[in-house]
Amino acid sequence: MSDRITLTRLAVTTPHGVLAHEKREPQRFFVDITIECDVSRAGTSDDLDHTISYAEIAQAAEQIMLQPPVDLIEHLAEQIAASVLERVAAEAVEVTVHKPDAPAGVDFSSIGLSGPSVSIRREQHRPVVIALGANLGDRVATLSAAVRALGRVEGLQLIEVSGLYETAPVGGPEQPDYLNAVAVGETRLAPWTLLDRLHEIEAGRGRTREIRWGARTLDLDLIQVGDPAAGTELSLDTDELTLPHPRAHERAFVLAPWLAADPQAQLRVGRKVVPVAELLRAGDTSGIHIGPQWRPL
């Protein structure tokens, strides 16, 4: 269950409505906004960057309400919901627009916010790419268990998982070959929340982090969140997470399974959006081979 930030009864007097006089004569509107998001990190860090500014949300909603007149409060609610979901941390939002003075031809109670209102709920649906790797223990069993665990993450829906690829290790100390795969799906989770879920799955399979680029029972990397072709991919550069993954474009052990899972995949490299197929053709694939057969989904 996500945490919630709630804004109640944002009051705006403005002209909206189907009738001609409603577009000329301002009337009262009230807006309620409930945002589902993970505020646990902000609760620990006391850092506004780890949550959503309710002041920014309220100001954006007010500006939408003050736009030139529209016919329907449904349209206003949809615009407000879309503005909330532009925030990285927002997982879902519920918006209610009240129009207590609507000329409905009937009498409503004078108590409270009586009269017509519209409520909508919208969830975040961002494309997501997750790379999986293992080179210790029963690698196929570990990766299969990781895919099942990903399928149980609330707010993450897997769409496709690639076949397995056997790859030579890149960098780090001498170690066994890896099995790699890529999962593509959709998520409503903020990227740092999803990263926490990935780390929990790794820890559940005995992952430790003593040696940089060392051997590991399980490695789950967040490669890309959003769609670069549509200009909606998230760009982050923090101590804990960089998106898109800064080295994905040069790693055949990511690109080959990613292309297998999504033949139309694209990745932003610098200022350009490049098809993954093109990146793979231009790279060194000598250390990667088709791995054992599996049926992870």
Secondary structure, DSSP 8 states (H G I E B T S, - for coil): --EEEEEEEEEEEE--SSSHHHHHS-EEEEEEEEEEE--HHHHHH--GGGS--HHHHHHHHHHHHTSS--S-HHHHHHHHHHHHHTSTT--EEEEEEE-TT---SS---SSSS-S-EEEEEEE--EEEEEEEEE-SSSHHHHHHHHHHHHHTSTTEEEEEE---EEE---SSSS---EEEEEEEEEE-S-HHHHHHHHHHHHHHTT---SSTT---S-EEEEEEES-GGGT----EE-SS-EES-TTGGG-HHHHHHHHHH-TT-EEEETTEEEEHHHHHHHS--TTEEE-------
